[in-house]
Amino acid sequence: MLEKQDLQAIEELIEASENRTHAYIEEAIIPQLQLLAEGHQTLLETLAPKSRVDNLEDDVVFLKSIVKSLMQEVADLKKAQ
């Protein structure tokens, strides 16, 4: 059976371990998370909004259809020569 002194020693070891863990989190983990959050914020600020991307996709589809039509006209004109 453990004595009171043993239990106190175990408690002190646990508290010391907790202190080291907290210090590590504050010194190593939190700064990295802050950098990650800053990078994420930068990405959000530089990305085009979804509505703009959707509009551009619609424009691309429209332009592709025009190019396809013009290519067909050119092919038809070449055949007519």
PDB file as gemmi writes it, atoms N, CA and C in Angstrom:
CRYST1    1.000    1.000    1.000  90.00  90.00  90.00 P 1                      
ATOM      1  N   MET A   1       0.837  -1.175   0.000  1.00  0.00           N  
ATOM      2  CA  MET A   1       0.000   0.000   0.000  1.00  0.00           C  
ATOM      3  C   MET A   1       0.890   1.249   0.000  1.00  0.00           C  
ATOM      4  N   LEU A   2       0.444   2.233  -0.753  1.00  0.00           N  
ATOM      5  CA  LEU A   2       1.208   3.474  -0.818  1.00  0.00           C  
ATOM      6  C   LEU A   2       0.974   4.322   0.419  1.00  0.00           C  
ATOM      7  N   GLU A   3       2.032   4.949   0.844  1.00  0.00           N  
ATOM      8  CA  GLU A   3       1.935   5.838   2.003  1.00  0.00           C  
ATOM      9  C   GLU A   3       1.660   7.268   1.527  1.00  0.00           C  
ATOM     10  N   LYS A   4       1.353   8.107   2.489  1.00  0.00           N  
ATOM     11  CA  LYS A   4       1.038   9.499   2.192  1.00  0.00           C  
ATOM     12  C   LYS A   4       2.179  10.189   1.449  1.00  0.00           C  
ATOM     13  N   GLN A   5       3.407   9.907   1.831  1.00  0.00           N  
ATOM     14  CA  GLN A   5       4.582  10.503   1.179  1.00  0.00           C  
ATOM     15  C   GLN A   5       4.666  10.063  -0.277  1.00  0.00           C  
ATOM     16  N   ASP A   6       4.365   8.788  -0.527  1.00  0.00           N  
ATOM     17  CA  ASP A   6       4.392   8.282  -1.905  1.00  0.00           C  
ATOM     18  C   ASP A   6       3.340   8.987  -2.764  1.00  0.00           C  
ATOM     19  N   LEU A   7       2.158   9.133  -2.208  1.00  0.00           N  
ATOM     20  CA  LEU A   7       1.085   9.807  -2.930  1.00  0.00           C  
ATOM     21  C   LEU A   7       1.427  11.273  -3.203  1.00  0.00           C  
ATOM     22  N   GLN A   8       2.065  11.914  -2.243  1.00  0.00           N  
ATOM     23  CA  GLN A   8       2.474  13.303  -2.440  1.00  0.00           C  
ATOM     24  C   GLN A   8       3.541  13.393  -3.527  1.00  0.00           C  
ATOM     25  N   ALA A   9       4.461  12.456  -3.542  1.00  0.00           N  
ATOM     26  CA  ALA A   9       5.513  12.447  -4.571  1.00  0.00           C  
ATOM     27  C   ALA A   9       4.897  12.243  -5.950  1.00  0.00           C  
ATOM     28  N   ILE A  10       3.940  11.335  -6.032  1.00  0.00           N  
ATOM     29  CA  ILE A  10       3.258  11.096  -7.307  1.00  0.00           C  
ATOM     30  C   ILE A  10       2.510  12.347  -7.745  1.00  0.00           C  
ATOM     31  N   GLU A  11       1.834  13.000  -6.822  1.00  0.00           N  
ATOM     32  CA  GLU A  11       1.098  14.229  -7.141  1.00  0.00           C  
ATOM     33  C   GLU A  11       2.048  15.308  -7.656  1.00  0.00           C  
ATOM     34  N   GLU A  12       3.201  15.449  -7.026  1.00  0.00           N  
ATOM     35  CA  GLU A  12       4.183  16.439  -7.467  1.00  0.00           C  
ATOM     36  C   GLU A  12       4.697  16.124  -8.865  1.00  0.00           C  
ATOM     37  N   LEU A  13       4.931  14.849  -9.142  1.00  0.00           N  
ATOM     38  CA  LEU A  13       5.378  14.451 -10.483  1.00  0.00           C  
ATOM     39  C   LEU A  13       4.311  14.771 -11.536  1.00  0.00           C  
ATOM     40  N   ILE A  14       3.060  14.499 -11.192  1.00  0.00           N  
ATOM     41  CA  ILE A  14       1.965  14.778 -12.126  1.00  0.00           C  
ATOM     42  C   ILE A  14       1.855  16.285 -12.371  1.00  0.00           C  
ATOM     43  N   GLU A  15       1.950  17.065 -11.310  1.00  0.00           N  
ATOM     44  CA  GLU A  15       1.864  18.522 -11.469  1.00  0.00           C  
ATOM     45  C   GLU A  15       3.027  19.046 -12.302  1.00  0.00           C  
ATOM     46  N   ALA A  16       4.204  18.524 -12.077  1.00  0.00           N  
ATOM     47  CA  ALA A  16       5.373  18.958 -12.851  1.00  0.00           C  
ATOM     48  C   ALA A  16       5.180  18.607 -14.321  1.00  0.00           C  
ATOM     49  N   SER A  17       4.649  17.427 -14.574  1.00  0.00           N  
ATOM     50  CA  SER A  17       4.393  17.001 -15.946  1.00  0.00           C  
ATOM     51  C   SER A  17       3.362  17.907 -16.604  1.00  0.00           C  
ATOM     52  N   GLU A  18       2.318  18.250 -15.859  1.00  0.00           N  
ATOM     53  CA  GLU A  18       1.299  19.162 -16.387  1.00  0.00           C  
ATOM     54  C   GLU A  18       1.899  20.519 -16.710  1.00  0.00           C  
ATOM     55  N   ASN A  19       2.756  21.003 -15.847  1.00  0.00           N  
ATOM     56  CA  ASN A  19       3.398  22.304 -16.079  1.00  0.00           C  
ATOM     57  C   ASN A  19       4.257  22.274 -17.337  1.00  0.00           C  
ATOM     58  N   ARG A  20       5.011  21.189 -17.520  1.00  0.00           N  
ATOM     59  CA  ARG A  20       5.844  21.062 -18.724  1.00  0.00           C  
ATOM     60  C   ARG A  20       4.967  20.998 -19.976  1.00  0.00           C  
ATOM     61  N   THR A  21       3.866  20.272 -19.879  1.00  0.00           N  
ATOM     62  CA  THR A  21       2.957  20.151 -21.017  1.00  0.00           C  
ATOM     63  C   THR A  21       2.356  21.508 -21.372  1.00  0.00           C  
ATOM     64  N   HIS A  22       1.911  22.244 -20.370  1.00  0.00           N  
ATOM     65  CA  HIS A  22       1.349  23.570 -20.606  1.00  0.00           C  
ATOM     66  C   HIS A  22       2.395  24.496 -21.222  1.00  0.00           C  
ATOM     67  N   ALA A  23       3.591  24.455 -20.716  1.00  0.00           N  
ATOM     68  CA  ALA A  23       4.664  25.304 -21.245  1.00  0.00           C  
ATOM     69  C   ALA A  23       4.956  24.954 -22.697  1.00  0.00           C  
ATOM     70  N   TYR A  24       4.999  23.668 -23.004  1.00  0.00           N  
ATOM     71  CA  TYR A  24       5.258  23.240 -24.378  1.00  0.00           C  
ATOM     72  C   TYR A  24       4.146  23.715 -25.306  1.00  0.00           C  
ATOM     73  N   ILE A  25       2.916  23.575 -24.855  1.00  0.00           N  
ATOM     74  CA  ILE A  25       1.786  24.023 -25.677  1.00  0.00           C  
ATOM     75  C   ILE A  25       1.875  25.522 -25.929  1.00  0.00           C  
ATOM     76  N   GLU A  26       2.173  26.290 -24.901  1.00  0.00           N  
ATOM     77  CA  GLU A  26       2.251  27.744 -25.050  1.00  0.00           C  
ATOM     78  C   GLU A  26       3.431  28.176 -25.912  1.00  0.00           C  
ATOM     79  N   GLU A  27       4.551  27.496 -25.807  1.00  0.00           N  
ATOM     80  CA  GLU A  27       5.757  27.920 -26.515  1.00  0.00           C  
ATOM     81  C   GLU A  27       5.872  27.349 -27.923  1.00  0.00           C  
ATOM     82  N   ALA A  28       5.360  26.151 -28.156  1.00  0.00           N  
ATOM     83  CA  ALA A  28       5.558  25.504 -29.452  1.00  0.00           C  
ATOM     84  C   ALA A  28       4.277  25.388 -30.263  1.00  0.00           C  
ATOM     85  N   ILE A  29       3.216  24.954 -29.650  1.00  0.00           N  
ATOM     86  CA  ILE A  29       1.997  24.660 -30.397  1.00  0.00           C  
ATOM     87  C   ILE A  29       1.220  25.928 -30.738  1.00  0.00           C  
ATOM     88  N   ILE A  30       0.978  26.773 -29.753  1.00  0.00           N  
ATOM     89  CA  ILE A  30       0.153  27.966 -29.982  1.00  0.00           C  
ATOM     90  C   ILE A  30       0.755  28.882 -31.055  1.00  0.00           C  
ATOM     91  N   PRO A  31       2.062  29.170 -31.043  1.00  0.00           N  
ATOM     92  CA  PRO A  31       2.609  30.005 -32.125  1.00  0.00           C  
ATOM     93  C   PRO A  31       2.420  29.378 -33.512  1.00  0.00           C  
ATOM     94  N   GLN A  32       2.551  28.070 -33.603  1.00  0.00           N  
ATOM     95  CA  GLN A  32       2.347  27.410 -34.895  1.00  0.00           C  
ATOM     96  C   GLN A  32       0.892  27.501 -35.334  1.00  0.00           C  
ATOM     97  N   LEU A  33      -0.019  27.365 -34.396  1.00  0.00           N  
ATOM     98  CA  LEU A  33      -1.436  27.508 -34.727  1.00  0.00           C  
ATOM     99  C   LEU A  33      -1.751  28.933 -35.166  1.00  0.00           C  
ATOM    100  N   GLN A  34      -1.111  29.903 -34.541  1.00  0.00           N  
ATOM    101  CA  GLN A  34      -1.325  31.302 -34.944  1.00  0.00           C  
ATOM    102  C   GLN A  34      -0.808  31.540 -36.363  1.00  0.00           C  
ATOM    103  N   LEU A  35       0.352  30.974 -36.684  1.00  0.00           N  
ATOM    104  CA  LEU A  35       0.875  31.101 -38.054  1.00  0.00           C  
ATOM    105  C   LEU A  35      -0.064  30.441 -39.061  1.00  0.00           C  
ATOM    106  N   LEU A  36      -0.574  29.288 -38.693  1.00  0.00           N  
ATOM    107  CA  LEU A  36      -1.513  28.589 -39.563  1.00  0.00           C  
ATOM    108  C   LEU A  36      -2.770  29.433 -39.782  1.00  0.00           C  
ATOM    109  N   ALA A  37      -3.281  30.034 -38.729  1.00  0.00           N  
ATOM    110  CA  ALA A  37      -4.475  30.875 -38.838  1.00  0.00           C  
ATOM    111  C   ALA A  37      -4.194  32.105 -39.710  1.00  0.00           C  
ATOM    112  N   GLU A  38      -3.011  32.695 -39.581  1.00  0.00           N  
ATOM    113  CA  GLU A  38      -2.651  33.841 -40.410  1.00  0.00           C  
ATOM    114  C   GLU A  38      -2.572  33.447 -41.875  1.00  0.00           C  
ATOM    115  N   GLY A  39      -1.984  32.282 -42.145  1.00  0.00           N  
ATOM    116  CA  GLY A  39      -1.916  31.802 -43.527  1.00  0.00           C  
ATOM    117  C   GLY A  39      -3.294  31.534 -44.089  1.00  0.00           C  
ATOM    118  N   HIS A  40      -4.151  30.973 -43.276  1.00  0.00           N  
ATOM    119  CA  HIS A  40      -5.531  30.709 -43.703  1.00  0.00           C  
ATOM    120  C   HIS A  40      -6.246  32.017 -44.009  1.00  0.00           C  
ATOM    121  N   GLN A  41      -6.041  33.017 -43.178  1.00  0.00           N  
ATOM    122  CA  GLN A  41      -6.670  34.319 -43.398  1.00  0.00           C  
ATOM    123  C   GLN A  41      -6.177  34.934 -44.704  1.00  0.00           C  
ATOM    124  N   THR A  42      -4.878  34.813 -44.972  1.00  0.00           N  
ATOM    125  CA  THR A  42      -4.321  35.332 -46.220  1.00  0.00           C  
ATOM    126  C   THR A  42      -4.958  34.648 -47.418  1.00  0.00           C  
ATOM    127  N   LEU A  43      -5.119  33.334 -47.339  1.00  0.00           N  
ATOM    128  CA  LEU A  43      -5.777  32.609 -48.427  1.00  0.00           C  
ATOM    129  C   LEU A  43      -7.204  33.092 -48.631  1.00  0.00           C  
ATOM    130  N   LEU A  44      -7.932  33.267 -47.547  1.00  0.00           N  
ATOM    131  CA  LEU A  44      -9.318  33.740 -47.663  1.00  0.00           C  
ATOM    132  C   LEU A  44      -9.387  35.124 -48.303  1.00  0.00           C  
ATOM    133  N   GLU A  45      -8.419  35.962 -47.992  1.00  0.00           N  
ATOM    134  CA  GLU A  45      -8.418  37.318 -48.542  1.00  0.00           C  
ATOM    135  C   GLU A  45      -8.037  37.342 -50.016  1.00  0.00           C  
ATOM    136  N   THR A  46      -7.229  36.391 -50.477  1.00  0.00           N  
ATOM    137  CA  THR A  46      -6.758  36.427 -51.859  1.00  0.00           C  
ATOM    138  C   THR A  46      -7.587  35.572 -52.807  1.00  0.00           C  
ATOM    139  N   LEU A  47      -8.367  34.646 -52.281  1.00  0.00           N  
ATOM    140  CA  LEU A  47      -9.190  33.812 -53.151  1.00  0.00           C  
ATOM    141  C   LEU A  47     -10.355  34.614 -53.709  1.00  0.00           C  
ATOM    142  N   ALA A  48     -10.693  34.317 -54.966  1.00  0.00           N  
ATOM    143  CA  ALA A  48     -11.854  34.960 -55.565  1.00  0.00           C  
ATOM    144  C   ALA A  48     -13.115  34.384 -54.943  1.00  0.00           C  
ATOM    145  N   PRO A  49     -14.140  35.228 -54.774  1.00  0.00           N  
ATOM    146  CA  PRO A  49     -15.388  34.708 -54.231  1.00  0.00           C  
ATOM    147  C   PRO A  49     -16.013  33.678 -55.168  1.00  0.00           C  
ATOM    148  N   LYS A  50     -16.760  32.758 -54.617  1.00  0.00           N  
ATOM    149  CA  LYS A  50     -17.368  31.691 -55.405  1.00  0.00           C  
ATOM    150  C   LYS A  50     -18.257  32.249 -56.497  1.00  0.00           C  
ATOM    151  N   SER A  51     -18.986  33.301 -56.223  1.00  0.00           N  
ATOM    152  CA  SER A  51     -19.873  33.882 -57.239  1.00  0.00           C  
ATOM    153  C   SER A  51     -19.071  34.360 -58.452  1.00  0.00           C  
ATOM    154  N   ARG A  52     -17.901  34.925 -58.205  1.00  0.00           N  
ATOM    155  CA  ARG A  52     -17.064  35.397 -59.320  1.00  0.00           C  
ATOM    156  C   ARG A  52     -16.542  34.209 -60.124  1.00  0.00           C  
ATOM    157  N   VAL A  53     -16.124  33.166 -59.437  1.00  0.00           N  
ATOM    158  CA  VAL A  53     -15.631  31.968 -60.118  1.00  0.00           C  
ATOM    159  C   VAL A  53     -16.749  31.356 -60.958  1.00  0.00           C  
ATOM    160  N   ASP A  54     -17.956  31.293 -60.401  1.00  0.00           N  
ATOM    161  CA  ASP A  54     -19.095  30.753 -61.147  1.00  0.00           C  
ATOM    162  C   ASP A  54     -19.357  31.568 -62.410  1.00  0.00           C  
ATOM    163  N   ASN A  55     -19.297  32.900 -62.294  1.00  0.00           N  
ATOM    164  CA  ASN A  55     -19.495  33.762 -63.463  1.00  0.00           C  
ATOM    165  C   ASN A  55     -18.419  33.530 -64.509  1.00  0.00           C  
ATOM    166  N   LEU A  56     -17.175  33.387 -64.058  1.00  0.00           N  
ATOM    167  CA  LEU A  56     -16.082  33.139 -64.999  1.00  0.00           C  
ATOM    168  C   LEU A  56     -16.249  31.789 -65.697  1.00  0.00           C  
ATOM    169  N   GLU A  57     -16.707  30.795 -64.961  1.00  0.00           N  
ATOM    170  CA  GLU A  57     -16.941  29.483 -65.574  1.00  0.00           C  
ATOM    171  C   GLU A  57     -18.021  29.579 -66.645  1.00  0.00           C  
ATOM    172  N   ASP A  58     -19.072  30.345 -66.368  1.00  0.00           N  
ATOM    173  CA  ASP A  58     -20.127  30.549 -67.365  1.00  0.00           C  
ATOM    174  C   ASP A  58     -19.561  31.239 -68.605  1.00  0.00           C  
ATOM    175  N   ASP A  59     -18.704  32.239 -68.385  1.00  0.00           N  
ATOM    176  CA  ASP A  59     -18.085  32.947 -69.515  1.00  0.00           C  
ATOM    177  C   ASP A  59     -17.219  32.010 -70.338  1.00  0.00           C  
ATOM    178  N   VAL A  60     -16.480  31.148 -69.683  1.00  0.00           N  
ATOM    179  CA  VAL A  60     -15.607  30.205 -70.388  1.00  0.00           C  
ATOM    180  C   VAL A  60     -16.442  29.251 -71.250  1.00  0.00           C  
ATOM    181  N   VAL A  61     -17.524  28.749 -70.695  1.00  0.00           N  
ATOM    182  CA  VAL A  61     -18.400  27.857 -71.454  1.00  0.00           C  
ATOM    183  C   VAL A  61     -18.946  28.585 -72.677  1.00  0.00           C  
ATOM    184  N   PHE A  62     -19.366  29.824 -72.497  1.00  0.00           N  
ATOM    185  CA  PHE A  62     -19.885  30.629 -73.606  1.00  0.00           C  
ATOM    186  C   PHE A  62     -18.805  30.846 -74.664  1.00  0.00           C  
ATOM    187  N   LEU A  63     -17.608  31.239 -74.239  1.00  0.00           N  
ATOM    188  CA  LEU A  63     -16.514  31.479 -75.183  1.00  0.00           C  
ATOM    189  C   LEU A  63     -16.114  30.206 -75.925  1.00  0.00           C  
ATOM    190  N   LYS A  64     -16.135  29.070 -75.246  1.00  0.00           N  
ATOM    191  CA  LYS A  64     -15.821  27.807 -75.914  1.00  0.00           C  
ATOM    192  C   LYS A  64     -16.830  27.520 -77.022  1.00  0.00           C  
ATOM    193  N   SER A  65     -18.091  27.791 -76.761  1.00  0.00           N  
ATOM    194  CA  SER A  65     -19.103  27.538 -77.794  1.00  0.00           C  
ATOM    195  C   SER A  65     -18.904  28.462 -78.984  1.00  0.00           C  
ATOM    196  N   ILE A  66     -18.511  29.714 -78.728  1.00  0.00           N  
ATOM    197  CA  ILE A  66     -18.251  30.647 -79.828  1.00  0.00           C  
ATOM    198  C   ILE A  66     -17.052  30.186 -80.638  1.00  0.00           C  
ATOM    199  N   VAL A  67     -15.981  29.786 -79.974  1.00  0.00           N  
ATOM    200  CA  VAL A  67     -14.780  29.323 -80.677  1.00  0.00           C  
ATOM    201  C   VAL A  67     -15.101  28.089 -81.510  1.00  0.00           C  
ATOM    202  N   LYS A  68     -15.863  27.193 -80.947  1.00  0.00           N  
ATOM    203  CA  LYS A  68     -16.242  25.982 -81.680  1.00  0.00           C  
ATOM    204  C   LYS A  68     -17.037  26.347 -82.932  1.00  0.00           C  
ATOM    205  N   SER A  69     -17.967  27.286 -82.788  1.00  0.00           N  
ATOM    206  CA  SER A  69     -18.770  27.728 -83.925  1.00  0.00           C  
ATOM    207  C   SER A  69     -17.899  28.387 -84.992  1.00  0.00           C  
ATOM    208  N   LEU A  70     -16.989  29.253 -84.567  1.00  0.00           N  
ATOM    209  CA  LEU A  70     -16.092  29.922 -85.507  1.00  0.00           C  
ATOM    210  C   LEU A  70     -15.164  28.928 -86.207  1.00  0.00           C  
ATOM    211  N   MET A  71     -14.698  27.921 -85.480  1.00  0.00           N  
ATOM    212  CA  MET A  71     -13.844  26.902 -86.100  1.00  0.00           C  
ATOM    213  C   MET A  71     -14.619  26.140 -87.175  1.00  0.00           C  
ATOM    214  N   GLN A  72     -15.886  25.887 -86.904  1.00  0.00           N  
ATOM    215  CA  GLN A  72     -16.708  25.196 -87.892  1.00  0.00           C  
ATOM    216  C   GLN A  72     -16.913  26.066 -89.125  1.00  0.00           C  
ATOM    217  N   GLU A  73     -17.137  27.372 -88.909  1.00  0.00           N  
ATOM    218  CA  GLU A  73     -17.292  28.290 -90.046  1.00  0.00           C  
ATOM    219  C   GLU A  73     -16.027  28.344 -90.882  1.00  0.00           C  
ATOM    220  N   VAL A  74     -14.873  28.395 -90.237  1.00  0.00           N  
ATOM    221  CA  VAL A  74     -13.599  28.428 -90.961  1.00  0.00           C  
ATOM    222  C   VAL A  74     -13.429  27.132 -91.765  1.00  0.00           C  
ATOM    223  N   ALA A  75     -13.752  26.001 -91.143  1.00  0.00           N  
ATOM    224  CA  ALA A  75     -13.648  24.720 -91.840  1.00  0.00           C  
ATOM    225  C   ALA A  75     -14.571  24.687 -93.053  1.00  0.00           C  
ATOM    226  N   ASP A  76     -15.795  25.199 -92.891  1.00  0.00           N  
ATOM    227  CA  ASP A  76     -16.737  25.243 -94.007  1.00  0.00           C  
ATOM    228  C   ASP A  76     -16.239  26.146 -95.127  1.00  0.00           C  
ATOM    229  N   LEU A  77     -15.661  27.299 -94.751  1.00  0.00           N  
ATOM    230  CA  LEU A  77     -15.115  28.216 -95.766  1.00  0.00           C  
ATOM    231  C   LEU A  77     -13.938  27.595 -96.519  1.00  0.00           C  
ATOM    232  N   LYS A  78     -13.112  26.848 -95.809  1.00  0.00           N  
ATOM    233  CA  LYS A  78     -11.984  26.184 -96.452  1.00  0.00           C  
ATOM    234  C   LYS A  78     -12.471  25.143 -97.441  1.00  0.00           C  
ATOM    235  N   LYS A  79     -13.529  24.434 -97.074  1.00  0.00           N  
ATOM    236  CA  LYS A  79     -14.085  23.427 -97.982  1.00  0.00           C  
ATOM    237  C   LYS A  79     -14.683  24.084 -99.221  1.00  0.00           C  
ATOM    238  N   ALA A  80     -15.260  25.269 -99.041  1.00  0.00           N  
ATOM    239  CA  ALA A  80     -15.915  25.956-100.166  1.00  0.00           C  
ATOM    240  C   ALA A  80     -14.906  26.488-101.164  1.00  0.00           C  
ATOM    241  N   GLN A  81     -13.691  26.697-100.760  1.00  0.00           N  
ATOM    242  CA  GLN A  81     -12.670  27.244-101.681  1.00  0.00           C  
ATOM    243  C   GLN A  81     -12.321  26.189-102.640  1.00  0.00           C  
TER     244      GLN A  81                                                      
END                                                                             
